């Protein structure tokens, strides 16, 4: 419906056709390269596993105080740089 789209960032560390561009709306747009990038990924907290905040809650609340209280180790992307590799 109207205004119902949201975004998800998926980092695939291996071949993952189910979540890696297998549908027309899933568009790969970047690549993790270099040791520094992999160190950054290693620093992302994954301890919540499937028990992290649900997509609906994040869509409705965003980075609310309630989400921060219930999931204090949740990581956030605060910025992104586009690098022209041509």
C-alpha atoms as one frame of an Amber mdcrd trajectory, in Angstrom:
protein
   0.000   0.000   0.000   0.877   3.668  -0.042   3.941   4.606   2.065   4.395
   0.985   3.125   7.947   0.411   1.889  10.846   0.082   4.266  14.537  -0.728
   3.945  16.675  -3.599   5.101  20.421  -3.923   4.883  21.590  -7.495   4.488
  25.258  -8.378   4.622  25.825 -11.787   3.072  29.111 -13.364   4.084  28.611
 -16.140   1.556  26.419 -17.075  -1.371  22.833 -16.413  -0.281  20.441 -16.453
  -3.224  17.381 -16.332  -0.968  18.345 -12.949   0.530  20.873 -11.698  -1.964
  19.042 -10.322  -4.946  16.856 -13.320  -5.659  13.787 -11.093  -6.003  13.377
  -8.042  -8.270  13.103  -5.696  -5.279  16.347  -6.968  -3.701  19.119  -5.051
  -5.393  22.751  -5.593  -4.421  24.273  -2.132  -4.141  27.628  -2.599  -2.473
  30.505  -4.871  -1.702  32.518  -5.311   1.467  36.203  -5.195   0.599  39.417
  -4.924   2.536  40.465  -5.987   5.996  39.126  -2.807   7.640  35.627  -3.527
   6.320  35.685  -7.038   7.721  36.911  -5.738  11.102  33.928  -3.384  11.085
  31.554  -6.297  10.425  33.189  -8.292  13.231  32.307  -5.455  15.618  28.551
  -5.640  14.943  26.715  -7.257  17.831  24.875 -10.409  16.717  23.941 -11.814
  20.120  20.230 -11.111  19.769  19.973 -13.501  16.825  16.314 -14.063  15.953
  15.276 -12.479  19.270  16.116  -8.920  18.290  13.507  -6.247  17.661  10.968
  -7.230  15.019  10.739  -5.473  11.685   7.309  -4.074  12.551   8.557  -2.544
  15.770  11.550  -0.973  14.066   9.346   0.361  11.274   6.911   1.860  13.802
   9.371   3.120  16.414  12.681   3.546  14.610  15.485   4.108  17.081  13.137
   4.931  19.943  14.031   5.047  23.623  12.043   1.823  24.073  14.053  -0.032
  21.445  17.301   1.271  22.954  16.162   0.204  26.431  15.072  -3.276  25.354
  18.050  -3.859  23.037  20.959  -1.878  24.501  23.582  -3.624  22.349  21.801
  -2.918  19.054  24.115  -1.289  16.516  23.144   1.635  14.294  24.426   2.899
  10.964  24.987   6.606  11.379  26.374   7.372   7.956  27.521   6.015   4.648
  30.061   7.233   2.119  29.716   6.593  -1.590  33.091   5.949  -3.172  33.505
   6.122  -6.918  35.704   3.180  -7.847  36.013   4.050 -11.536
